[in-house]
Amino acid sequence: MVLRSPRARGLLAALVCVFIAGEIAGQRRAITVEELYTYEGWRRFNGSEWASMTWVPGGGPWLSDTHHLWPVDSAQGKPFVAQGTPSSDASWLRVEAATGANEPLFTARQLESALVEAGAPDGDARAASRRRPSNFNATRDAFLVSVADDLYVYEIGTARATRVTNSAGAKTEATFSPDGRTVAFVRNYNLFVTSIAAPAERALTSDGTPELINGTLDWVYSEELYGRGNHRGYWWSPDSSRIAFLQFDEAAVPEYTLVDDISYRPSIERWHYPKAGDPNPTVKLGVASISGGSVRWMDTTSYTDFLIVNVGWAPAGDLILHVQDRQQTWLDVIRADAATGAAQRLIRETTKAWVERWQDSSADPLWLKDGSFLWLSERSGWRHFYHYAADGSLIRQVTSGEWEIRRSHGMDPSQTWLYFTSTTTSPIGLDLYRVRLNGTELQRVSSGDGRHTPFLNPSRTLFLDSRSDINTPPQVRLYRADTGDMVRVVDANPVPALKEYGLSRPELLQVKARDGFVMEAIMIRPPDFDPSKRYPVYQFTYAGPHSQQVSNEWGGVQFMYHQLLAQRGIIVWICDNRTASGKGMQSAWPLYKRLGEIELRDIEDGLSWLTRQPYVDGSRMGISGVSYGGFMTLYALTHSRSFAMGIAEGAVSDWRNYDTIYTERYLGLPKDNPDGYRNSSPRFSAANLHGDLLLIHGAMDDNVHPQNTTQFSYELQRAGKPFRMMIYPKSAHGVTDPQQGAHLRRLMLDFTTQNLLR
């Protein structure tokens, strides 16, 4: 989904780190905003990155059925993290899962030396050796390293590097072939391959231009369909002989321009960005042989104005592509003959509203040995497995119930047990389950409340489980996948610094909306809470479709910022409106063709419950959010009188400003739903602003453009409404520069306390 959750963004270093500043109330230390995005700050409140598993390279931590990776920086004596810079003593250990016995796999020094010997410049080799490996081959005994403009293959067993490209121009989206003999990459909008044994670059396409892109996703496809940060638009065939790739024709897509004014001569960023109602890129799916020859294009002539939202290979060598109409009201699963391009529809998915493409491997069919496949569908309103024959005929529904599967984790080698994470136990938790292929013997495998992130080994006999809850930072343990029995503690991650602060214990609550819908909520009270006093409330919201914020998991630095507010004497309130609740897609469908209205109604029902509590001061309510949460803040302040203040960061103020794929999924085309667009856009209600407002935006936000904040501020000025605004130069959709980030968080804290602690 596009407007990325602030919770996830915070865990990836988009929010404040905090540190000890003094002592208050006896032995409790106060939390204050002083440093942003620091290595020590991250570790102080989260512990090891190993426990949170955010370091895991592509493909997961497993090297084999019995051994996994573990990164260590010997100089620092602990796992290194993305926020820190590992020293030359950084190393990767090969750990025997069952016992914890380990041995060095390779070190940064070894990698640097091998790169220099292979011809890489010293300085570039040193920088490359400090980066974590993420691009392994299938057997996990070699990985790709990008140095300057070229690619190198590092063989772990021999500690040897081979330079596989030697040409001008950046090589992006590089991957190994399944057999590990060839590397594919994109250069100058064209797709290339090179052999590892005898490196020689060979172009598979030659017509690439900035407006005709081969093998790389364009902006809107990357952001909305395949996952932010994922730009690869090609897929190897299982036998390593062919590559399927997407080609995007951007000629009809309007451009958007941002200007960076910091230098004396401003620099300009310009890219193709289709706003709601604009033309989308024209997309084609081709297949190229790595031995050469012409491209074979798959037949999609029966569709007009369509999206190709997923691509993969079936074991037999056919292509499987997912095609949607522009407004995503249906999704077709198509089998295409890679040799001829002939296509056959297997499944058409429809729902009461839209069909959403999930941005992980769960979107792919799970193939069985007999040619049949398992498919995840939300047609019932809850995401469940369905078993289909090879010809697309339904065999059975495998799982069912008022809970949803969040991710598929594959099957055991005998294809007896299907593993997945789901909300079966709790809508705010996540557990590993397994079920037989016929839908019987549903079993919970993980144990303990909270949120479990499992990494199963290839044979599905063991899994590394990163578990946290709302009071406990992530911890990792090894379990058996059949019985759920624990094998050993891998990382207890005690995070002793947390004990110094006397943190408030968050309360997990349930609040009913006016029609009886049960909303999940979190309340953090001041640590010296006195029920005879009346406290102001700060509501943190996101509210976007199927994007829950209330979850029984560790919130990292965002959680600590909320604790900071509580220490200042403010109750922090997070309550998921139904459309954001994560309680099946059926809970999100009510917002179809209108955004803001249903969400605000639920938010106000939560506030109604709050204000009935004798310790809550209903005249001092604040609301804050980022991205969709920023939109919701603007909508609330212009459609409600419940809030004394609001902080909107990176907010959409007019949905005509946002991109086609996300916006049209929920609102349809502007020409078909003009009232829905206008009524959903706070820009047109700016004159009704109630409460003090702080607008925040990154000047280089390529996602939610600063145009949104400019337009909204213009309408406020015309209506004579006072407000505050802060623009962060050079920042995109989220402020990541440490000094700017500190400024932002201090600004928010000051604005909040000035308005709520009056």
N, C-alpha and C positions, 0 to 999 in steps of 0.2 A: 504494500500500500504506500501511497505517496507521502502523505504528511506524516512523517515518521514520528512514532511515539516518543515523547520527552523522556520516559523511563529508560527506553533502550538507548536513546541518544546520550543520556546522562552516564550510563554505564560505559560508553565508548568515549568518554572524556569530552562531553559537551557541557557539563555543569560544574559548579564550584567545588573545590576541595576546601576543607576547613582545618584549623589546627588549634592547639591549646593556647589560650591567651591569658588565663588568670584563674583565680578561684573565687567561686561564689557559693553562698549557702553551705558553709562548712567545707567539706572535702570535694564537692562537685566542681568540676572545672567548666568554665563557660566556653561555648563554641562561638567563634567570631570569624568573619570573613577576612582573610588576609592573603591567601595564596590560591591561585587557580592552576589546575592541571599539572600539579607537581608530582613527581614520582613518590616522594615521601608522603604527601597528602593522600594520594590514592591508596598507598599501602596502609596508612594509619587507620583508615576506616573500612577497608575491604580485606586486608590481609594479602595472601599470595594470589597472584593471577592464575596460578595453577589450579587453585580451588574453584575459581569462577569459570575456568576453562575458556577464557576469552583469548588465550594464546594459541589455541588449537589450530594447527595448519590445515590446509585443504585436505579433506578426506578423513579427518579425525585423528586422534592421538595414537591409534593402534598401528604398530609395525607388522604384527602378525597375530595369530590367535593367542599367543602367549606373552608377547612383549609390547610395551608401549613406550612412547617418547616422554621425556621430561627435560625442560630447559633449566639450566642452572648457570648463574654467573658466579664463578669461584671467587672473584675479588669481592663481591658483595655478600657472598655466602647465602644466596637465596635465589629463587626463580626470578628471572628478569621479566619486565613487563613492557608493554608498548609505550607507556609514559616515561620510562627510564631509558637510558642509553647504556646497553651492555658494554662491558669492557672487552679488551682483547682476550680475557680469560673466560668469556662466555662459552659454554659447551652444551651439547645435547647428549643426554644419557639414554641408553637402551636399558629399560627396566623390565625385569621379569615380574609379570603382574602378580602372580600368586605369592611371591616371597618378598618382593621389593628389592632383591639383589640387582645391582646395576653396574654398568660399565660405560665408559665414554664411547659415544657413537662417532662424534667429530667435534672439533673445537673451532672457534672463530679464527684462531691462529692458523690452523691447518687449512681452512677454507681460503683465507687471505693468501697464504703461500701458494696454494694450488692455482688460484686465479692469476697471480703475478707470473707464475711459471708458464701459464697458458697464453700470456700476452696482454693481460689487463694492466692498465696504468696503476701504479702503486696506490695513489690516493683513492681512486675509484674502487679498487679492490678492497681496500681497508673499509670503506663505507659499506660496500656490498656484503662483506663478511659479518657486519654487525646486525644486518637485517635477519629476521627470523625466516627460515625456509617455509614456503607455503605451496610449492609447485612440484610435488613428488611424482615419480612414475608409479605405475600400478604395483610394482613389487616393493616400493618404498626403499630402494637401495640407491637411488640417485634423485637429484632435484635440479631444477633450472635456477640459474642466477642471472639477473640482468645487471650488466656493468656498462655504464655510459649508454651507448646506443646498441650494444650487442648482447648476445645470449651465450651463456656457458652452461655446460652440463657438469655437475660435480658428482663423481662416483664415490659413495661413502666407503665402500670396502677397500678401494685402492688409494683413497685420498687424492684423486687425480681429477683435474678439470679439463674439459675439452671446449674450445671455442667453436661454436657451430654457426655463427654468422659473422660477417665481416663486410659491412656496408654502411653507408650513411643513412640516417633516418631511424627514428625510434621503432623498436619492435614491441608490439603490445599484444596482450591476450595470448601469450605463448603457452602451449600445452604439449605434453607427450602424447604420442599415439598409444593405444592400448597395449601394443606389444613392446613399447619402450624404445623402438628403433628410430623413430622419426619425431621431429618437433615441428609443430605448426605455429604460425604467428601472423599478425597483420602489420603491414607497413604501407604507408601512403594509401590507405583505403583499399588495399588489395590483400588477398590471402596468399601466403607463402608456406612452403614446407622445406625442410632441410634434413638430410640424413645425419645421424650422429657418427656413424662409422666413417663416412666420407662426406664431410660437410660441403654442401653446395646449395645455395638458395635457388628455389624453383617457384616461379609464380603460377598460381592456379587461376588467378583472375588478373586482368590487365586494364579494365575499364574504370577503375576506382577514381573518384574525385571527391572533393568536399561535399558534393551534392548527390553522389552515387556511391554508397558505402557498402563494401563487401566484408562480411565476417565480423563486423563490430556493430553493436546496438547503438541506435541513435538515442538522443536524450530522453524522449518520452517513453520509449520501450524499456530502457534501462531503469528509469525511475518508477514506472507504474506496473510493469509486467514481469520483468526478469530479476528485479531486485536492485535497489540502489547500490552502486559500487560494482555491480556485475555488468561488464560491457562486452563480454564474449558472445558473439552471434554465430558460432559454428560448433559442429558436433562430429567427432570421429565415429566411423562405422566400427562395429565390434571386431572386424577382421583387419582393421588398420589400413584398408586399401582405399577408402574414400572419405570425403568430408562433406557433410551437409552444411550449408551456410545460408544466412539471410542476406538479402540485398535490399537496401533502402534507397528509394528515390526521393530526395528531399526537395526537389525543385519547386513544388507547389506549397511547401510549408513556410509560412511567414517567419522572418527572423526576429529575434529580440536582442536588444543592445543594452549593455551596462557599461558605465564609465567609471574607471578608477581614477579619481582626481588627486591622489596623493602625490604623484610625481609632477614636475613642472609641465611636462607634456603628457596630458592624461592618456592612459592606455584604455583601449576599448575591447570589450569581450562581446562577441556576436555569435549567436548559434540559432539553429532552427528550433522553434518552440511553438507548437500548435495550441492556441488557446481555444476554449470551448467554442465549437462552431466552425473553427478553421479546418482546412484540409489536413488530414494525417499524412505521414509518409506512405508512399506506395511500397508494398513489401512483396518480395518474391522469395521462394525457397529453391535453391539449386543444389546439385550434387556434383562434386568434382573428383576425379580420380587423381591420386597423388602421383601416378605415373604419366599424367598429361592427358590431353584430349579436350574436347569441348564440354562445357557445362550442360548438364541435363536439368531442366527446370520442371518442378512438380506442377501438375495441372490444378490450378485454382480458378479456372475461368468461370466456374458456376457461381462464384461469389463476386460481389461488388462492394467497395468501401469496407473492407474487412481487416481484421487483425490476425496475425499469426502469433499466438500467445504461448506456445510451447512446442518444442521439437525434440525428438529422440529417435533412437533406433530400436526396432524389435529384434529379438535374438536371431530370427531367420534372415535378417538383412533388409527388411522393409523399413521405410520411414514412417514414423507416427507423428502427425502434426495436429495441433489443436487450433481451430479457426473460430473466431467470434465475429459477430456483427459489430459495427462501430459502437453501438450503445450497450453491448455485452448482455443482451437479453437471452442469448443462447450460446452454446459452445458445442462445436462438432469435433469429435475424435475421428481422424481420418488415417487410413492406412494407404501409403503411396508406394508404388513400385519404383525403387531408386534407379532402375535401369531404363524404364520407359516414361516415368512420370505419371502414369495412370493412377487415379485416386478413387478410393471407396470409403464412404462414411460408415463408421462402426456404431457410433453413439451420438445422439443429440441430447445435450443437457439443457433443461429449462427449469425455472423456478417461478415463484410468484412475483419476483422483481428482477434482479440481475443475477448473473452467474459470475462469480469472482475467481480469478486465476490466482492460486496460492503460490507465493514466491519461494518455494523450496522444492526439494526432490520429490515431495509427496504429490506434486502435480503430475509426475510420470506414472504410467501404468506399471504395476508390479507383475512381471511375467512369470508364469509357471512352466514347468517342464513339458506339459502337454499342449502348450501354445495358448492356453487360456490366460486371463489376466485379472488382477484385482484393480479396482478403480474407486477412488474416493469421490463422493458426491454429496452436495448439500441440498438435494432436491426436496428432502423432507423437512428442511429447516435446520437439521442437525447433520454434521459431517460424519459420514459412515462409509464402510467398505461394502462394495458390491462385486460379485464374482461374475465375469463375463466369459463366454466361449470365444474362440478365436474369430468367429464371424460376427461378433458384436451382439449375440443373443444373450439375454440375462439368464444366468444359472440360479443365483440366489442373492439375497441381501445377507451379508455375513454378520454385521454388527447393527444394533439398533438401540434406541432409548433416548431419553432427554438429556443427553450429554454428547460431547463432540470429540472426535479424534483431531488432535493438533498436528501430529506428525507420524508418518510411517517409518518404522525402523527395520523393515524387511522380514524375511522368513528364515527359519533354520534350514540347513542343507537338505533335509528330508522333505521340506515344504509341508510340514505338519503344523507348525506353530507360526502364527503371524504376530509380530511385535509392533506396538505403537504406544505413543503417549497420548493421554486423554484426560478429560475432566470428569471421568466417571465417579470418582470419590468426592470431589469438591469442585465447584465452578471457579474457585479462586486458587486452586492448587493444580498440580500437574503430576501425573503418575505414569510409570511404565506398566503396561498391561500386555497380556498375550491371550490369543484365542485360537482355537482350532479352525482350520480352513472352512469347515462346515458350520461355523458359528457357535459351536458348543464349547463348554468349559472356559468361559471367560475368567481369567485369573489376574489379580493384581500382583505384580512382581516387585515393585519398589515398596518400601516401608517407611513410615514416618510422615507426619504432616508436612506441608509446604510444597515447594516446587522442585521437581526432579528433572535434571537434564542428563539423560543417559547416553553413553557412547558404547555401543555393542561391538564386540569383536567380530571378525568375519564369519565365524561359525555359529554366532548367537549362543555361545555357551557362557560368556562372562560379559559384564558391563561395568564400566567406570561410571559412577553416579555422582554428579555435582548437585548437592541438595542444599537449599537454604530455606529459611522461613522469615517472617517479618522481623524477628528479633535476632536472627542468627546469620552471619555471613556464610558464604558457600563453603561446604566441606566436601571432600571427595573420599568415597569408599569403593571398594571392589566387591561385586556380588556375583553369585551364580545366577544365570538367566533362567534356569528351569525352576528352581525352588525359591529364589530370592534371598538365599542365605548369604550373610556377609562373609567374605574371605579375609579381608583386612582393611584397616584404615590407611588410606593413602596420604591424606592431608587433613588433619583435624582443624587447621586454620583457626586458632583460638582468638586472634586479634585482641590482645590484652589491653590495648589503648582504650578500647570502648568502655572498660570498667571505670575509667577515670572521670567520666562525664555524668554519671547518674542520670542516664537517659530515661525519658518517659517511655513507658511500655505502651506501644500502640494498641488500640482496641479494634478488633475486627467486628463490625456490626452489620446488621441487616435492617433496612428501612423500607417500608411499603409505600409505593406510589399510590395515587388516588384510586387507581383501578385494581389494586392488589398486587401488582408486579413487585417482586422482591428485589430491591437494589442492594448491592454490596457496598460497604463503606469502611473507611479507616478514620479513626479519630486519634489525634495525638494531643493530649492535654499538657499544660505546663507542668513541669516536674514538681512544683510546690502547689499543685492544684488545691484550691479551697472551694468546696461546693457552695459556700455562702456568698461567694463573689460572682460577678457577671463578667464574662470574658468576650473579647472580640473573636471573630472567626475569619480565617484565611482559607478559601477553597481553592485547591489546585485541581485543574480539570484538563482533559483532552477532548472527550466526548465524541470523537470520530467513530464512524461505523466499525463495529466489531474490533475495537481497540481498547481493551480494558486497562485501567490503571490500578484498580484494586486487586491485588494479588498477594497471596501469602508467600512472599519471597523477599529477600534482602534488597533494599532500595539503594544501597551504596551512598554516594555523596549527595544525591537528591534527598534521600532519607535524612541525612545529617543536616542539610539545610532546613528541612522541616523541623527537626529537633531544635535548631537554632531559634527559629521563630517561636517555638513552644517555650524555650528558656526566656524569651523576651516577654512572655505573658499572653501569647496568642494561641488559641485552639486551631490546629490544622485539621482540615476536613477534606477528605477525598471520597466522592460518592459517584459510582458509575451509573450514569443514566442507562436505560434499557438498551438503546441502540449501540452503546459502547461496551456492554456488559460481558461479552464473550460467551453468552448463554445461547449458543447456536445462532446461525445466520437469521433464523426466524425473528430473533429479537432486534435485528438491525433493519429488517424490511420496512417497518413503519415510517422510516424517514424518506422513503422513495418519492422522488419528485419534489421534495421540500426539505431543506436543511435548516436546523436551528430550532424550529418550533417544538417538535417532540422532545428534543434534548433539553430545552429550557424548562418545559413543563415538569420533567422529571427532576431537574436540578432544583426547581422551586419546591417540589414536594419534599425533597431531602432537607431543604432549609426550613420548611414548615415543621418537620419533626425536630430539627435543631432548636428552633426558637421556642418550642414547648418545654425545653429543658431549662430549669430555673437558673442554671449557671451561664447561659448564653445571652449576650446582649445583641438582640436582633437589629439594632440601629448601627452596629459596627461590623458589617459583613464585607469581606473583600473576595475577589475572584481573580485568578491568574492562570494563564496558559500560553503554550507555545504552539505555533503552526495551527492545526485545527483547534487546539485549545485557545489560541489567540483569537481565531474567528469566533469561537463560542463566547469568549470574554466580551468582544465587541457586540455580539448579538444580545448578550444578557444586559449589557449597560444601555442598549438602545431599545429594548423590548420589556424591560422589567425595572421596578424601583426598589428591588430587594438589596442592592449592593451600594455601599458607600464608596467603593473604589474598585478599580480593575487595572491589571497590567497585561497588555497584549503584545506578545513578541512574535514577529514573523507571521502576522495574521493575514488571512484572506479577508478582504473587505467587500469584494465583488467577485462572484464566481465566474463572471465572464472573463476575468483575468487569469483563471487557472487553466491547467492543461486539459486537453480533450479526453484522454482515457480515464482519468480519475473522475473528473467532473461529470462527464456524460454518463458514466456508469450509474450515478445516483440521481442526476437531474434531467437526463435526456439531452436532446439538442435544444439550444436556445430558441430556435424558431418554433419548436413544438411546445415549449414550456416557458414562455416569457414571464408569466406571473410567478412561476416557481423560482426562476432565477432572481427576479427583482425582490421578491419577498424573503429570499434566503440571503440577501446581500446587505449587511449592515450599513454600507455606504449610503443607501437611500433612506436610512432612518437616523442619520447622524444628528439631525436637529432634535431628536428625542433623547439624546444622551443624558443619563442620570448618574451622578457620582463622579468622583475624580478619576481621571484616566491618564495612564502612562503608556505611550506607544513606543515600541522598540523595534528596530529593523536593521538588518545587515545591508550595507549599501551595495554589496555584490551578491545578493541572494538570487541565485539562478533558478530556484525552485518556486517559492512564493515571492514574487518580485516586489521590490520596495515601492513600486507603483501603487500597490494596495494601500500602503500607509500614506503615501502622498495624496492619493485621491480622498482617503477618509479625512485626513487633516484639512484638506481644502474645504470639504463639506462642513466640518466643524467650524472652521473660520467663517464661512459664509453664514452659519447659523448663530454666530456670536458665542460659541461654546468654548470656555477655557479648557486647556489640556496641557500635558507635558509630552515631549517627544525626544527620543535619543536615537541618532543614527550612528552605526558603527562602521566606519570606513574599512574596506578590504575584507569585511566579514561576509560570509555566505549565509546559508540557512542554519544559523546557530553561530555563536561567537566562540571561537576556539583559541584565539590569541590570549595568552595568560594575562597580560596587563589589561587588555580590553575586557576580558572576562571578569577580572576583579572589579573593574569599574562598573560593569553591568550589575553584578550581584550587590555591590554596595548601594548602587542607585535604587535597585528594587527593594532592598532592605530598608533604606531610608524612607522611600515612598510609602512602604507598607506601614512602618511604625508611625510615621507622621499622620497617616490617615486612620489607623485603627487603634492607636494608643493615645488618642487625644483625650 
